[in-house]
Amino acid sequence: MAVSTNHHVILFPYMSKGHTIPLLQFGRLLLRHHRNEQTISVTVFTTAKNQPFISEFLSDTPEINVTSLPFPENISGIPPGVENTEKLPSMSLYVPFTRATKLLQPFFEETLKSLPQVSFMVTDGFLWWTSESAAKFKIPRLVFYGTNAYAFAVLNSTLHYKLFTIPEIKSDTEPVTVPDFPWIQVKKCDIDHVLTDPKQSGPAHELLMDQVSSNTTTTSHGCLVNSFYELESAFVDHENNNNSDRPRSWCVGPLCLTDPPKSGSAKPAWIHWLDRKEEEERPVLYVAFGTQAEISNEQLKELALGLEDSKVNFLWVTRKDVEEILGQGFKDRIRESGIIVRDWVDQWEILSHESVKGFLSHCGWNSAQESICAGVPLLAWPMMAEQPLNAKMVVEEINVGVRVETEDGTVQGFVTREELSRKIKELMEGETGKITRKNVKEYSKMAKAALVKGTGSSWKNLDLILKELCKSRESNGAND
Ligand SMILES: O=c1ccn([C@@H]2O[C@H](COP(=O)(O)OP(=O)(O)O[C@H]3O[C@H](CO)[C@@H](O)[C@H](O)[C@H]3O)[C@@H](O)[C@H]2O)c(=O)[nH]1
């Protein structure tokens, strides 16, 4: 008779909801994925101020342990008590905030000493120093970035060929062919400025280099990707076949599909509103820009007016006080057609609602993939980070969305109410909308199939990871 084995997996997400949520979903997936006689336990590392959100998110999975480490204090530029990027006064503080996480290392390692055997750890690529801890404790480490394979492959190609730096390309908007993928053209403004800065020095560059070197075959066993093979096979294959210095990429998603069905709790007001729109047979555009987008008041006003001009019904989730910025008049005018929500919402519940037929999104990868899984086409308005690449992928590669254009063609540029209104109508009522809606439904089916036990590509990948990592740990005597 086979002896049952216990495996213990550590997850350490970066302190930003867009990075944390998918790793928590991965924790759920691990628990669901029983292999033969193995049982798996999971410990999530975080900091005290992030713990309540994580515990609440995992309330359906109390078996997952959550351990908090003390976030460093007195970091120059970081207001006291800020332990998450959403609470930063500006994303320009990303570098000092992320650097400060290194001060968690001694606490992390001290806790590792007291934990039961660890089979492997999955830690965020932004927490580069966790690869040192993994090496010290001889624990295999998988790295997680939260991005898809398309963006990762295009960024790696940009870095490898020094695409914008040698020779230096000054224009922000000149299209440049990506050598590894000649059918793709990118502009300098599509790429994070750290990769296109000819100086290639300074704190942001040094941080990036630390993160890059913690994702090599010697520092990481593999790269966990929140995506599914059928969505972007060319890019997954490219990463795995052409880069001997980087560890293998494993698509194990879409992780949003691991969320439990809604329990019988009372429906929030916005879901009642969506129910009413369904009865009235009025399609709704969902509008939301993730957890860290920074939108000026001027741009926010223009967006509001574009929504109003389009005459489309909309549900807009925003962190800003729209009423204060636009005045009561706007709310009165859109009383019948729109609803504005400032609470934390269950985005998946909204996207899965029958009345939601389009999503105006910044194309953070979680939002974009959630939309694909729910079969909802996107109106792509990228704002920062790798979002311009996600938008390209959604619009040009898999044709499940329409792109919003800025006035000057740069990512940071201004978007007029006329452009917004035109593109909203194109997505919700036009021919392109119809085509993208048909395409996205196909990808939604493929997404679900990827996780099916025994046959799905992501299910098989996770099975291989567990087989490989748990076995290698046993043969190293890790269970002694
Ligand atoms: O009220 C809310 C607001 C957000 N969400 C969820 O929060 C996540 C937000 O993630 P994402 O859409 O990816 O946006 P960001 O928060 O902006 O994500 C950051 O992290 C992503 C993953 O690395 C990157 O793709 C983005 O560029 C980066 O900005 C999603 O799962 C949403 O469903 C909710 O459930 N309710």
The ligand as an SDF file (V2000), in Angstrom:
LIG
                    3D

 36 38  0  0  0  0  0  0  0  0999 V2000
  -13.2270   46.5570   -6.5430 O   0  0  0  0  0  0  0  0  0  0  0  0
  -12.4390   45.7300   -7.0100 C   0  0  0  0  0  0  0  0  0  0  0  0
  -11.2320   46.1080   -7.6760 C   0  0  0  0  0  0  0  0  0  0  0  0
  -10.4320   45.1100   -8.1780 C   0  0  0  0  0  0  0  0  0  0  0  0
  -10.7690   43.8040   -8.0330 N   0  0  0  0  0  0  0  0  0  0  0  0
   -9.8500   42.7450   -8.5150 C   0  0  0  0  0  0  0  0  0  0  0  0
   -8.5150   43.2070   -8.3720 O   0  0  0  0  0  0  0  0  0  0  0  0
   -7.6990   42.6880   -9.4030 C   0  0  0  0  0  0  0  0  0  0  0  0
   -7.0000   43.8410  -10.0870 C   0  0  0  0  0  0  0  0  0  0  0  0
   -5.9810   43.3430  -10.9060 O   0  0  0  0  0  0  0  0  0  0  0  0
   -5.6580   43.9330  -12.3500 P   0  0  0  0  0  0  0  0  0  0  0  0
   -6.8710   44.0060  -13.1500 O   0  0  0  0  0  0  0  0  0  0  0  0
   -4.5560   43.0980  -12.9330 O   0  0  0  0  0  0  0  0  0  0  0  0
   -5.2260   45.4140  -12.1020 O   0  0  0  0  0  0  0  0  0  0  0  0
   -4.0710   46.1040  -11.1950 P   0  0  0  0  0  0  0  0  0  0  0  0
   -4.5110   46.1190   -9.8250 O   0  0  0  0  0  0  0  0  0  0  0  0
   -3.7850   47.4050  -11.8390 O   0  0  0  0  0  0  0  0  0  0  0  0
   -2.8270   45.0950  -11.4090 O   0  0  0  0  0  0  0  0  0  0  0  0
   -1.4300   45.2360  -11.3630 C   0  0  0  0  0  0  0  0  0  0  0  0
   -0.9710   43.8810  -11.4440 O   0  0  0  0  0  0  0  0  0  0  0  0
   -1.3070   43.1920  -12.6500 C   0  0  0  0  0  0  0  0  0  0  0  0
   -0.7820   41.7720  -12.5400 C   0  0  0  0  0  0  0  0  0  0  0  0
    0.6110   41.7520  -12.4650 O   0  0  0  0  0  0  0  0  0  0  0  0
   -0.7120   43.9140  -13.8450 C   0  0  0  0  0  0  0  0  0  0  0  0
   -1.1280   43.2680  -15.0400 O   0  0  0  0  0  0  0  0  0  0  0  0
   -1.1610   45.3630  -13.8550 C   0  0  0  0  0  0  0  0  0  0  0  0
   -0.5300   46.0580  -14.9190 O   0  0  0  0  0  0  0  0  0  0  0  0
   -0.8090   46.0200  -12.5110 C   0  0  0  0  0  0  0  0  0  0  0  0
   -1.2850   47.3620  -12.4920 O   0  0  0  0  0  0  0  0  0  0  0  0
   -8.6220   41.9050  -10.3250 C   0  0  0  0  0  0  0  0  0  0  0  0
   -8.5610   40.5330   -9.9940 O   0  0  0  0  0  0  0  0  0  0  0  0
  -10.0200   42.4400   -9.9900 C   0  0  0  0  0  0  0  0  0  0  0  0
  -11.0450   41.4890  -10.1930 O   0  0  0  0  0  0  0  0  0  0  0  0
  -11.9290   43.4350   -7.4110 C   0  0  0  0  0  0  0  0  0  0  0  0
  -12.2620   42.2380   -7.3070 O   0  0  0  0  0  0  0  0  0  0  0  0
  -12.7270   44.4210   -6.9120 N   0  0  0  0  0  0  0  0  0  0  0  0
  1  2  2  0
  2  3  1  0
  2 36  1  0
  3  4  2  0
  4  5  1  0
  5  6  1  0
  5 34  1  0
  6  7  1  0
  6 32  1  0
  7  8  1  0
  8  9  1  0
  8 30  1  0
  9 10  1  0
 10 11  1  0
 11 12  2  0
 11 13  1  0
 11 14  1  0
 14 15  1  0
 15 16  2  0
 15 17  1  0
 15 18  1  0
 18 19  1  0
 19 20  1  0
 19 28  1  0
 20 21  1  0
 21 22  1  0
 21 24  1  0
 22 23  1  0
 24 25  1  0
 24 26  1  0
 26 27  1  0
 26 28  1  0
 28 29  1  0
 30 31  1  0
 30 32  1  0
 32 33  1  0
 34 35  2  0
 34 36  1  0
M  END
$$$$
